[in-house]
Amino acid sequence: MIISGGYNVHPKEFEFEIDRIPDVLESAVVGVPHPDFGERVVAAAVPTAGGAAAERDGVAGAEGRLVPYNLPTTISA
């Protein structure tokens, strides 16, 4: 669990959303230190062979299904 700004963020919820993107093989969502919020949410995704999943795909795919504080501030491949 990640605690960001007093909210409990469950990484698996967002990993599930990222993993639904066709060009993503697997993902991980973690908390990294943040001076104001305690932790911030970041994600890493492994694209499939020849895949080209973009950062915007992960965030756009989860908006509306997850509360805003659960959305990662950064997604990298």
N, C-alpha and C positions, 0 to 999 in steps of 0.2 A: 504494500500500500504506500502511496505517495501522499504526503500532507502538504498541500499548497494553499497558502492563505487561510489556513484553518479548515479547509475542505479535504475530505478523504477521497482520494482519486484511486480507482482500481484499474491498474494498467491493462488487465486482461480485456476489459470492455473495449478499449481503443485498439488493442492488438487484433481483436476479432474483426473490427471494421477495416483495418488496414489489410488484413489477410484476405478479405473479400475482393480486393482489387485484382483483376485478372493477371497483371504482370508482376505480382508480389508473391515470392516463394514463402517468406516468413518475416516476422517483425518482432521488435522488442520495444517496450515503452518503459522508461525509467525516470526517476527523479534526480535532478542535479541541484546542488546548492544554489539558493537565490537569496540575496541580502534582505529583501523585504518580505518575501512570501515563504521563506523556509526552504522550499523546493519548487522547481518549475518542472513541467512535464515535457520530456523530449522523446522522440521516437526514432528508431532506425529500421529500415526495411531492406531486405535482400531481394533484388529483382530476379525473376526467372531468367534462364538462359535466353539471351536475345531480347529480354523484356525492357521496357522503358517507362516504368511507373514514375510519375512525377510527384513532387511534394504536394502540389495542389490537389492531386487525385485523392490522397489520404484525408486531407482536411475537408475537402468538398464532400467526400463520400460519407463523412461522419456528422457533418453539421445537420442539425435537426433531429438526429438520433441520440446524441449525447449532449449533456449539459455543457455550456461553454467552458467551465473550469476544468473539464475532463479533456479538452482538446489540447494536444501538444503545441508548444510554441515553436518547436523545430522538428522537422522530419528530414532525415538524411538517408541516402542510399549507400 
